[in-house]
């Protein structure tokens, strides 16, 4: 091999490390340290715990994502003015997707809970038992009243272009605590359409940070995680095969700088280790019967209990999707549909909060609840002008709540107008929410960056303010 061939075989990283006694690599390392991350040969791996920018309150995150857009005025944003003006036309210049009519009061009763006296809908009465530990953000707003872009905005920080998901950024920043399980898991019973899988993607981050999808409608581990066991060969033989494959891959990678190959290598290794760790983690038979009953025996109770077991075992970010097959997108008959959906979810959420407290995990687990937007306080109309007894999409104002991990419980932040059309007090963007999530995990959202296509990207783009008012 001549000198030209040797140079052509070097990656940019190897060039910096070998040229001028490695001073280029040392200089770049100093620059990266200023941004909170050092540059080394293993900086793309997830198999190590990384140090955040400052001491963190949260070690892990669980996100209940209510797909389709739950109604804030029927859950955590009580609006008595809707009852006062029921059936009357309200002045409103805000555009939504569909035609709406008169003021539509909530069909659900609200009552005040806890010492804080925050009103909560009867359909979330189990969750409401913990209201003194919850901070309700009532002034969220999104960009458009359409599901797909709003899903991307909430889960990836951008409504237009594909970007890494929140869970991927968390993994990039913190690394993994358990070598036998993925650090980022998304559970969605029955799965989502392919186009929506971008909500747990790694985007331009190395592929190893992508969320691992679990179809939690199943009970058996072999169905929860596809191909978790090999039926034809023994574990020791599979280990030998993998070691040979890894040697070939690493030899191939030595002369290339390709994140996709690194991700593939790590995926193979993780898949093998999961054969040992996943079976135990997803086995709910180890849980006491009374605890299983507290969570509920339905799919959402089971997946929430599985999530707690995963968090216990070092998984960093678990996202629990609710409403994939039957979404919270209730344009019709919101009274029956919202109650049915809440009956599936509320016991599990209340059980999780109780369980985390009993295990001493509540103080360092961030719990998030919410959807991609809210719903209109006015009733949606059919083409002939008759009421559909439901609500249209509303991105102008909605609610999200957070609990645990340094969140100031028993508080509300911001407000929508008296009817719930739009956020008017302390308006809070999705970027503000993401900045706050990262802050609880010990990160300055402006410094958690990744260089791609010639610029430094971050989850919050060029926006975002930490909502310090809800932090203890």
PyMOL commands that set and color helices and strands:
alter all, ss='L'
color gray80, all
select helices_A, chain A and resi 3-8+12-34+72-74+81-84+122-128+131-133+147-156+166-174+194-200+207-209+221-224+235-253+259-281+284-286+289-295+299-312+334-358+362-364+430-440+468-470
alter helices_A, ss='H'
color red, helices_A
select strands_A, chain A and resi 60-66+100-103+110-113+118-121+134-141+184-187+212-214+317-322+365-370+374-375+378-380+393-394+398-403+411-413+415-416+423-425+428-429+450-452+455-457
alter strands_A, ss='S'
color yellow, strands_A
deselect
rebuild
show_as cartoon
